[in-house]
Amino acid sequence: MTDAEVETLSESQEIHRFHDAVNDIRGAIVIDSTARGPALGGCRVWNYPSFDAAIWDGRRLARGMSYKNAFADLPFGGGKAVVCTPAGSFDREALFNCFAGAVEALGGRYITGEDVGTSVADMEIVRSGTRHVFGLSPTGGKVGGDPSPWTALGVFASMQAIARRERRELSRMTVAIQGAGHVGRCLAELVADAGAGIVIADIDRARAGQVAQDVGGTSVAPAAIYDCAADIFAPCALGGALNAETIPRLRSWAVVGAANNQLARDEDGAALLERGIIYAPDYVVNSGGVINMTAEHLGHSRDWVRNRVNAVSERLLEVLEACRRDGVTPAQAADKIARGLIAAAA
Ligand code: NAI
């Protein structure tokens, strides 16, 4: 039995909570904006310290999705689902069945897919309870499946664009990657193929060690990634990696990564600027995955996805130009553009 509760917040965010007491499943779907279309954003399953912490994360992530989808010129608004990992060993099928019910209850106003802690197999379970889900196994030569390689490609293309802008060669650089999960691994492979050095860290140290071994890089302890002598720092784990404690430690001249909500606070964008570190706003460069999900939904080809993902780096250069022209941080420049795109659609 699932209890659902709805709360509409100021700033027009809606929070749809769901709870399955029998299986100890507690989660929420946050709809941030439907101005451009149904709210699209993945489902995060994480061991949150509290349900309030999950909601807070979901709200920030949903806002980021609205901006991301607008920037990538996709016909979607922004939303996100967060689910607290139940204590101990738990029934994964029950969890995603419960979540599917919550998605279905919204009648298509929210569309889900993978995020941290979920996989294609999980989305297949969700599909048995609702059709409002992407990131499913591709069939008959169509696009779909794990969005991570596309996300990594957009981040990689953005690194190349920044390198060109700064007249530096990626092949002579070292990239420090935080997080050796789905995106971190794909990104490490692309960067290593381009001839750059890799330093990688993950709280799962064996995972980081394996990726390092596979790409010919080195792995370091999770806390040490901020101190590495790397040209580019690539956050590909959870949000908040760029904060008052970590920014002074960075030895990179650029930050380009996939993680959502990399800046812990707005002020951290200014702190990066003061240190002369170029920041590629997360939602501008990590839209490869939603571009692939859009193609899955609308029946676009793999070439369409590739072109759109490669164009992500052009958006980034526009943001950096606006930031130089207006004397604001990249995050401020990007937020202004995104808000304008959403307002125009509304
Ligand atoms: P994932 O769950 O496959 O990998 C995340 C990795 O980060 C895990 O290996 C985890 O152990 C590690 N990690 C967590 N905290 C850490 C810490 N403090 N230090 C080092 N490692 C830590 O997730 P995925 O799919 O690779 O996503 C990574 C990030 O990129 C997330 O923030 C996600 O929201 C974002 N993102 C992912 C997209 C995708 O297509 N998968 C699309 C857009 C954004």
Boltz pocket constraint, residues with backbone or C-beta under 6 A from the ligand:
constraints:
  - pocket:
      binder: B
      contacts: [[A, 114], [A, 115], [A, 116], [A, 117], [A, 118], [A, 147], [A, 148], [A, 149], [A, 151], [A, 178], [A, 179], [A, 180], [A, 181], [A, 182], [A, 183], [A, 184], [A, 201], [A, 202], [A, 203], [A, 204], [A, 207], [A, 222], [A, 235], [A, 236], [A, 237], [A, 238], [A, 239], [A, 258], [A, 259], [A, 260], [A, 286], [A, 287], [A, 289], [A, 290]]
      max_distance: 6.0
